[in-house]
Amino acid sequence: MGTPPNFLPVAEPDLGPLEERFVLEAVRSGWVSSLGEFIDRLEREFAAFCGVEHCVALSNGTVALHVALLARGIGPGDEVIVPDLTFVATAAAVIHAGATPVLVDVDPVSMCIDPELVERAVTPKTKAIIPVHLYGHPAAMDALRDLGRRKGIFVLEDAAEAHGARIGDRRVGSLGDAAAFSFYGNKLLTTGEGGCITTNDGALAKKIRFLKDHAMSPERRYFHPEVGFNYRMTNLQAAIGCAQLSRFDELLARKAAVLSHYREALRGSDIVINPSLPGVESVCWLVTTLLPGSWSAERQARLARRLREAHAIDVRPFFIPVHELPPYKDLRLVQRDASVSAALTARGLCLPSSNRLGRTDIARVASALVTEIAAVGE
Ligand SMILES: *Cc1c(COP(=O)(O)O)cnc(C)c1O
């Protein structure tokens, strides 16, 4: 794709012989569509991995959020609280459901939704909160679950970026009423495209299964008492997912090694790497840094261009706060004096985070980054 041989991408999937073997098995079995043993196995094993009773495989993480809101009966006239700093799908799914997102600013260290501000954002119309475990850091789930219980609000984790992260001995996916995961190609565990909902609520899981498969009556074939969707995952995708899940400890360990090499290589610089609050066990999705000094989008773009052109290093800016995006700019926004999300985005940069990076690659990125920060000017 016109990249030099020493090019270091921000992310790439970690796929090996086990993924190949399972996909081949799925092809040979003839079960290439949305029934098959890998689907059942992925649902069973991912539920067990998260420590919940149910997992429903879906075609991606965005529809997982969408269908979970619908299954809970959330729609027009309802408000759903989402963080201002997230990938846009969190807010888009609320709009797809016909409800109104309310944007709430984030904590400066965890980068996740600020539970005190969530409390302020609640109105009689609030029907759900979607905390996002951003860049692998678990959101303040104890406070949010407590708030949800007190006020009867549905707490739906957006765990798309945090497979395997924990608070105490409980993994994300088991910390709210339900959780949405993505298995997109750049996520910690991939099926190519894919996603799922995990929950302990059997009725909710059943409703999601019904909606994702054209809302067909389980008792009577081709009888559809509601308007449904085709939000199914294929057995081919699930085959990749089963291989990834059986290798997941190894995948997480490699990512942790990448992060620790970065910490070593950037020790002594003023660059903050994957900040974390005490009391949680984050995972590293992407190596996320906060640059020292004062940054504009324009200065950051110049830095990114220099790294790409002079060093063959790919970097990614942080997500742009949802309130700055045209379709969302008139939504209610709850923040303190100044936007923490905007301040984080100004300074935030994601570095090459591929599992195959070794110490030498990482030293090369660290040294190029330090050099170019000094050279890029104000
Ligand atoms: C990736 C992602 C999604 C969407 O997942 P897709 O599988 O791409 O639809 C939702 N929320 C967050 C926070 C994500 O990072």
The ligand as a MOL file (V3000), in Angstrom:
LIG
                    3D

  0  0  0     0  0            999 V3000
M  V30 BEGIN CTAB
M  V30 COUNTS 15 15 0 0 0
M  V30 BEGIN ATOM
M  V30 1 C -14.6910 0.5380 18.1310 0
M  V30 2 C -15.6460 1.1790 19.0450 0
M  V30 3 C -17.0320 1.0630 18.8950 0
M  V30 4 C -17.6760 0.4860 17.6710 0
M  V30 5 O -17.3630 -0.7760 17.3310 0
M  V30 6 P -17.5120 -1.2840 15.8140 0
M  V30 7 O -17.3110 -2.7530 15.9560 0
M  V30 8 O -16.4680 -0.6050 15.0080 0
M  V30 9 O -18.8990 -0.9490 15.3630 0
M  V30 10 C -17.8640 1.5940 19.8570 0
M  V30 11 N -17.3510 2.2520 20.9140 0
M  V30 12 C -16.0360 2.4230 21.0870 0
M  V30 13 C -15.5580 3.1610 22.2920 0
M  V30 14 C -15.1320 1.9080 20.1550 0
M  V30 15 O -13.8150 2.1050 20.3140 0
M  V30 END ATOM
M  V30 BEGIN BOND
M  V30 1 1 1 2
M  V30 2 1 2 3
M  V30 3 2 2 14
M  V30 4 1 3 4
M  V30 5 2 3 10
M  V30 6 1 4 5
M  V30 7 1 5 6
M  V30 8 2 6 7
M  V30 9 1 6 8
M  V30 10 1 6 9
M  V30 11 1 10 11
M  V30 12 2 11 12
M  V30 13 1 12 13
M  V30 14 1 12 14
M  V30 15 1 14 15
M  V30 END BOND
M  V30 END CTAB
M  END
